[in-house]
């Protein structure tokens, strides 16, 4: 490979007493290297075996659990790794991916040896991301050398980017202390993203309107765009977290361990566990907002939740994510306060769609028949039951005005009364890193340009995505007209007016399929999608030519979709919120119903009947 000439690091082969060693150097030195070498960005671009990656991550996580699970716990008894499993697992995956990339490079594979790190480089950094808030922690190549045993006398643990990063500021500008008149509540719900809020709010409204149930909705979002709306439903109290809850940082005691003999093997590499724990301390000591709270935030959040649960004494804690830190903490607190925990699936699942395949609630609400197997496999509660009841967020689809949404799309693409394109595609995005996002854009735009007909494209940012991620795309001189939807509208607010919806794995693909709008699952071969193609609900497009062919084929008109195919992905009758509310109240008053004809035990055949299906 030819070396890059600017920026970053390179890996150069050297020797020590005749044995191969590999040294990280600035890329300026690569031009003068006389031995085999590679730019680290080329290593990072290497394709690694997904099965080896998964098994490597499992091996390391099991070793970390055995080695360090007892290092810290909340006062309520929630272990640090139990709560922080998702960010830790993602970080471990970064390490394993880099180790597999090293092995995939033939010169290293044929002459493996120790790595010498680059002096003064931070060991933990951040990957680029188009997400506004999410901190994509990663291990640097010097960090990789460090966990493999390299001496690092001059290397700080966090990178300069992390050290200079301003403290996370919260969208909540004023504290919200518990009100003395808060009183007893029937349901306590937690939300920290707009998807959670949109999923839970219809259920709370049903509980209030039909069952007279009082609910307290805790808004834990640290991004203003993810906040809950107060609404006007009687019986729902909305409160925010204390303003400084997610800004807490500081040393995590017990995680700066001295070197010892404990090592976990990853495809021939010995990862030193004490050093890995030291790197993980960076994740625990810096605040990543509500999605990746620091350990100090976790401890304080538990105390705050305990006070609320003790005051309100709800029969149910309602969540829309019980795997990430706040959700795990809430499910754990519900158990201690003898409240039932209910988790409503807010996004599509695939076998690889979650960082940690674990669900901690007692009752798990899934969208479609295909989610039953995953729900059963991921459930951790000893009495867990999985119920197929659809998605409350989709109940409103039947009342959408396609004409109004079409007019919105046309105004975006043809402001000032200009002629709009005859056909419009909506691209429902994910907050990928910039290069990944651009590769999807190229695939889609090239396909639109090749397709028959007059096409335009409306980009619908993910709710967590910054609109500036698309500035360069909108300024393109050639190709179909492009516009970006208002983030407050998003794909959900305009997809009904589209001729086609394109996405890798946005849940909006399911909404489009339910409305009969053609769906393209885009991305190169091997990339994860929602798997709608396997149900006859989408067309898989791995190249621009396939996009063009799919778009040109739309002239033949839509193909009727069997109800069973839709039910497999999402049981949609427009009453999901009501059915979930009924399950919550039934559970509160009588517990599991032995005579419920829709209740199934493991191994029983579940079917998407009109009453839904449950599996225990």
Protein Blocks (a to p, Z undefined) as FASTA:
>chain_A
ZZdfeghiddddddeehiacdddddfklmmmpcbdcddfklmmmpccdfklmmmmmmmmm
mmmmmmmmmmpccfkopafklmmmmmmmmmmmmmmmmmmmmmmpmklmmmgcdddddehi
afbdcdddfbfklccddddfklmmmmnopacfkbcfbdfklmmpccdddfblbdcdddfk
lopafbdcddfbfklmmmmmmmmmmmmmmnopacddddfbfbfklpccebjaehiacddd
dfklmmcgcddehiaccddfbdcdeehiacdfklmmmmmmmmmmpcebjmlccfklmmmm
mmmmmmmmmmnopabdcdfbfkbmmlmmmmmmmmmnopacddddfbdcdfklpfbdcdfb
fbdcdfblmlmmmmmmmpmbfkbccddebjfklmmmmmpcfklmmmmmmmmmmgghiacd
fbdcdddddfddfklmmmmmmmmmmmmmmpgcjddddddddfkbcfklmmmmmmpmgdcd
dddddfklommlmmmmpmbdcdfklcklmmmmmnopacddeddehiacehlmmnopaccd
fbfklmmmmmmmmmnopadddfklmmmmoccehpmmmmmmmmmmmmmmnopafklmkbcc
ehiacdddfkopadZZ
